[in-house]
Amino acid sequence: MTLQFPKVHTDSKQQVFVSFYIEGKRFRLYGGKRIHSTTEPNSYPIPERESIGKVLAAEIYSYLLNGGVILSYRSAKPISGKRTDLEYLKQALELKSNSNYSEKYKAMLAFSFKCLQESMTGSLIDAEVLRNTFSRYSNGVSHNTLRRHLNVLFNEAVSMGMGSNPMAEIKSKKAKAILHKPFDNVAKVLEEIQGFNQNLHLCCLLTYGCLLRPHREVRELTWGDFSENLDQISLSGSRNKSGRNRIVPVPSFIRSSLNNTGTTNNIFTGTIQSHNKDYFKTLWSRYKKQSTMLTEGQTMYSFRHSGAIDIYKRTGSLAKLQKALGHSSINVSLTYLRGLDIAELREEDMPKIVILP
């Protein structure tokens, strides 16, 4: 890059700025913020501004000659220098954080970026940095979760101009799938929960009978999400994990537990606000400590798994199961049937011998 020494100017309002050209295009800086400098000529009295402007001009000249990055005004587009791997990744995270994703997903991206950044000693991201990052996660599920989210950021960074995705050298680990153990007697467990807490009981009813996810889809339900006669729930794509509009029927055994207030308020709080995201998690933890019926591996999500198994046993239809669960892939729905004794082969499917005349 051919660069002439920047010039100092004063505008009609007695504001001092520094001008310089990059590839024939003129740029102006009134302060040092964009080159990570604290020099601000216009914070000084008018007679002193020009001399401070000369200091800023020298800083800009040195910064650009040493490959410093200057981004376009109010933009992430570089007009000078080459961004480091870390700067590309920061921009990728910023883009994802400002996009229409769930707060949980954006929080995981930020956490993954932080894990990587803590393993770095410079701005270069190489295989050694990644190995240091992943060395703290021996558990297969944690390793793969971190890998998946970092890969999203790196792919976005590559689309912005980063040279390559170093995650190609990090392989996923084989992890044992964890299944929420279904209930043998749903009615008895629900009866025990009803005696413990009515809100938790209704949440578990909706998780089992409507196959809604408890910690967001159920927790944020309002009376406005129900049809007039309470036999149907409609959720927009922004309100459920799949991202698609979802309509589910409400069984009669749930409708008898609903007390419509005639408002569009939250069904648990009675106000426009829902409980905090850990509300049912906390209630379940308290219930679990005093329960005489729960066994190891049974969680609130066990009601969703139990409901899925019941649907399949009665209908034998994977398509209906997939639709009820709101999954985009039938392979995901199949995981809800693990451990269920389903015969995959029948006698008619086995080899046959045709006796020729």
Buried (B, 14 or more C-beta within 10 A) or exposed (E): EEEEEBEBEBEEEEBBBBBBEBEEEEBEBBBBEBBEBEBBBBEBEEEEBBEBBBBBBBBBBEBBEEEBBBBEEEEBEBBBBEBBBBBBBBBBBEBBBEEEBEEEBBEBBBEBBEBBBEBBEEEEBEEEBBEBBBEEBEEBEBBBBBBEBBBBBBEBBBEBEBEEBBBEEBEEBEEEEEBBBBBEEBEEBBEBBBEBBEBBBBBBBBBBBBBBBBBBBBBBBBBEBBEEEBEBBEBEEEBBBBBEEBEBEBBEEBBEEBEEEEEEBBBBBEEEEBBEEEBBBEBBEEBEEEBEEBEEEBBBBBBBBBBBBBBBEEEEEBEBBBBBBBBEEEEEBBEBBEEEEEEEEEEEEEEEEEEEE
